[in-house]
Amino acid sequence: MLEILLIRHGQTDWNRDRRIMGRKPVPLNKAGRAEARALAKALKGVKIDALYTSPVLRAVETAEHLRDGRKTAIRHAQEMAEIDYGRWIGKTFEEVIPEKAFRVYHKTPRKAQAPGGERMRDVYRRTIRFIETIRRRHKAGRIAVVSHADVIKTVLVHYLGMDYDHLLKFRIDNASISLLWFYKDRARVMAVNALAAPHKLFGLVDLLSPNVKAAPIRKARKKNK
């Protein structure tokens, strides 16, 4: 059995200001560092067999918090880097909303491409290629991957069997965990956008694990009247 934790980086000032970062090296802000520390604390007792991160600064900083106290090395994964948003980088969402390219991005992501940026269909190809490589490389264990909101959504819509145009129909918050579960040829999305409550996620996974029997559910005793 293989579990993959898809973790979004902590908050930056540009997140707070709704400014498009792309791959610009914007660091975590005070709130983002606190989010990363809280997530690391929540995962402290959870074994992680490998830790991958987008090479973009805010993701690397988040991964460093997760690595604190562990012997696991951080491996950079270019395939999980933020989308190259081209000429939108540095602009606020309010500034790009009127553009035709943004309307395409919002309504039909499969056809989208920021001016001078990366095609969303190419984002899809690189992210799924990476996850499938991880499945072949590790086969079993628990792997953490730190990345970015729309990159994580791309992975999730694929394994949920959803059309790519549904990409923007759910949120991925800063320092959240989404959980993928794989066993042989089976794949399930066990959680989306969970915030600092990993014990609940792994309890669900254990029920699906081979050779593990679920604890019996005890019936509540009737109170004497």
PECOR-V996708 format. One record per pair of residues at least 24 apart in sequence whose C-alpha atoms are under 10 Angstrom apart, sorted by the first residue. I is the first residue (numbers start at 0). GAP is how many residues later the second one is. Records with the same first field share a line. If there is no record, write none. Layout:
# PECOR-V996708
I: GAP ; GAP
This chain:
# PECOR-V996708
0: 134 ; 137 ; 138 ; 139 ; 140 ; 141 ; 180 ; 181 ; 182 ; 183 ; 185 ; 204 ; 207 ; 208 ; 209
1: 132 ; 133 ; 136 ; 137 ; 138 ; 139 ; 140 ; 141 ; 178 ; 179 ; 180 ; 181 ; 182 ; 185 ; 207
2: 45 ; 132 ; 135 ; 136 ; 137 ; 138 ; 139 ; 140 ; 141 ; 176 ; 177 ; 178 ; 179 ; 180 ; 184 ; 185 ; 186 ; 187 ; 199 ; 202
3: 44 ; 46 ; 47 ; 127 ; 130 ; 131 ; 136 ; 137 ; 138 ; 139 ; 140 ; 141 ; 173 ; 174 ; 175 ; 176 ; 177 ; 178 ; 185
4: 43 ; 46 ; 137 ; 138 ; 139 ; 140 ; 141 ; 171 ; 172 ; 173 ; 174 ; 175 ; 176 ; 185 ; 186 ; 193
5: 46 ; 47 ; 137 ; 138 ; 139 ; 140 ; 141 ; 142 ; 143 ; 145 ; 146 ; 147 ; 149 ; 150 ; 169 ; 170 ; 171 ; 172 ; 173 ; 174 ; 185 ; 186 ; 187
6: 32 ; 46 ; 52 ; 55 ; 56 ; 137 ; 138 ; 139 ; 140 ; 141 ; 142 ; 145 ; 165 ; 166 ; 167 ; 168 ; 169 ; 170 ; 171 ; 172 ; 186 ; 187 ; 188
7: 28 ; 45 ; 46 ; 50 ; 51 ; 54 ; 55 ; 137 ; 138 ; 139 ; 140 ; 141 ; 142 ; 143 ; 144 ; 164 ; 165 ; 166 ; 167 ; 168 ; 169 ; 170 ; 185
8: 24 ; 26 ; 27 ; 44 ; 45 ; 47 ; 48 ; 49 ; 50 ; 51 ; 52 ; 53 ; 54 ; 136 ; 137 ; 138 ; 139 ; 140 ; 164 ; 165 ; 166 ; 167 ; 168
9: 24 ; 25 ; 26 ; 27 ; 29 ; 48 ; 49 ; 51 ; 52 ; 53 ; 136 ; 138 ; 163 ; 164 ; 165 ; 166
10: 24 ; 25 ; 47 ; 48 ; 51 ; 162 ; 163 ; 164
11: 46 ; 162
13: 76 ; 77 ; 78
14: 77 ; 159
16: 75 ; 76
17: 72 ; 73 ; 74 ; 75 ; 76
18: 69 ; 70 ; 71 ; 72 ; 73 ; 74 ; 75 ; 76
19: 65 ; 66 ; 67 ; 68 ; 69 ; 70 ; 71 ; 72 ; 73 ; 76
20: 61 ; 62 ; 63 ; 64 ; 65 ; 67 ; 68 ; 69 ; 70 ; 71
21: 34 ; 59 ; 60 ; 61 ; 62 ; 63 ; 64 ; 65 ; 66 ; 67 ; 68 ; 95 ; 126
22: 31 ; 32 ; 33 ; 34 ; 35 ; 58 ; 59 ; 60 ; 61 ; 62 ; 63 ; 66
23: 32 ; 33 ; 34 ; 58 ; 60 ; 65 ; 66
24: 30 ; 31 ; 32 ; 33 ; 34
25: 30 ; 31 ; 32 ; 33
26: 29 ; 30 ; 31 ; 32 ; 33 ; 34 ; 35
27: 29 ; 30 ; 31 ; 32 ; 33 ; 34
28: 29
31: 26 ; 29 ; 30 ; 142 ; 143
32: 25 ; 28 ; 29 ; 32 ; 142
33: 31 ; 141
34: 27 ; 30 ; 139 ; 140 ; 141 ; 160 ; 161
35: 25 ; 26 ; 27 ; 28 ; 29 ; 30 ; 138 ; 139 ; 140 ; 160
36: 25 ; 27 ; 28 ; 29 ; 31 ; 138
37: 27 ; 28 ; 137 ; 157 ; 158
38: 26 ; 27 ; 136 ; 137 ; 138 ; 156 ; 157 ; 158 ; 159
39: 24 ; 25 ; 26 ; 27 ; 28 ; 29 ; 135 ; 156
40: 24 ; 25 ; 27 ; 155
41: 24 ; 153 ; 154 ; 155 ; 156 ; 157
42: 153 ; 154 ; 155 ; 156
43: 24 ; 25 ; 26
44: 153 ; 154
45: 96 ; 152 ; 153 ; 156
46: 25 ; 94 ; 95 ; 96
47: 24 ; 93 ; 94 ; 95 ; 96
48: 24 ; 89 ; 91 ; 92 ; 93 ; 94 ; 95
49: 24 ; 25 ; 88 ; 91 ; 92 ; 93 ; 94 ; 95
50: 24 ; 25 ; 26 ; 91 ; 92 ; 93 ; 94 ; 95
51: 24 ; 25 ; 26 ; 28 ; 82 ; 91 ; 92 ; 93 ; 94 ; 95
52: 24 ; 25 ; 26 ; 27 ; 28 ; 91 ; 92 ; 93 ; 94 ; 95
53: 24 ; 25 ; 26 ; 27 ; 28 ; 91 ; 92 ; 93 ; 94
54: 24 ; 25 ; 26 ; 27 ; 91 ; 92
55: 24 ; 25 ; 26 ; 90 ; 91 ; 92
57: 88 ; 89 ; 90
58: 86 ; 87 ; 88 ; 89 ; 116
59: 86 ; 87
60: 85
61: 84 ; 85 ; 113
62: 81 ; 82 ; 83 ; 84
65: 78 ; 80
73: 70 ; 71
74: 70
75: 69 ; 70
76: 50 ; 53 ; 68 ; 69 ; 70
77: 48 ; 49 ; 52
78: 44 ; 45 ; 46 ; 47 ; 48 ; 49 ; 50 ; 51 ; 52 ; 68 ; 72
79: 43 ; 46 ; 47 ; 48 ; 49 ; 50 ; 51 ; 65 ; 66 ; 67 ; 68 ; 71 ; 72 ; 75
80: 42 ; 45 ; 46 ; 65 ; 66 ; 67 ; 70
81: 41 ; 65 ; 66 ; 67 ; 68 ; 69 ; 70
82: 30 ; 31 ; 34 ; 35 ; 36 ; 37 ; 39 ; 40 ; 65 ; 66 ; 67 ; 68
83: 29 ; 30 ; 31 ; 32 ; 33 ; 34 ; 35 ; 36 ; 39
84: 28 ; 29 ; 30 ; 31 ; 32 ; 33 ; 34 ; 35
85: 27 ; 28 ; 29 ; 30 ; 31 ; 32
86: 27 ; 28 ; 29 ; 30
87: 26 ; 27 ; 28 ; 29
88: 25 ; 28
104: 60 ; 62 ; 63
105: 59 ; 60 ; 61 ; 62 ; 63
106: 58 ; 59 ; 60 ; 61
107: 56 ; 57 ; 58 ; 59 ; 60
108: 54 ; 55 ; 56 ; 57 ; 58 ; 59
109: 53 ; 54 ; 55 ; 56 ; 57
110: 53 ; 54
111: 53
119: 30 ; 31 ; 34 ; 44
120: 33 ; 43
122: 27 ; 28 ; 31 ; 32
123: 26 ; 27 ; 29 ; 30 ; 31 ; 33 ; 34 ; 40
124: 29 ; 30
125: 25 ; 29
126: 24 ; 25 ; 27 ; 28 ; 31
127: 26 ; 27 ; 28 ; 30 ; 31
128: 26
129: 25
130: 24 ; 49
134: 47 ; 48 ; 49
138: 43 ; 44 ; 45
139: 42 ; 43 ; 44
140: 41
141: 38 ; 39
142: 36 ; 37
143: 33 ; 35
144: 32 ; 33
145: 29 ; 30 ; 31
146: 28
147: 24 ; 25 ; 26 ; 27
148: 24 ; 25 ; 27 ; 44
151: 25 ; 26 ; 40 ; 41
152: 25 ; 39 ; 40
154: 25 ; 34
155: 24 ; 32 ; 33 ; 35 ; 36
156: 32
157: 31
158: 28 ; 29 ; 30
159: 27 ; 28 ; 29
176: 24
178: 26
179: 25
180: 24 ; 27 ; 28
181: 27
182: 25 ; 26 ; 27
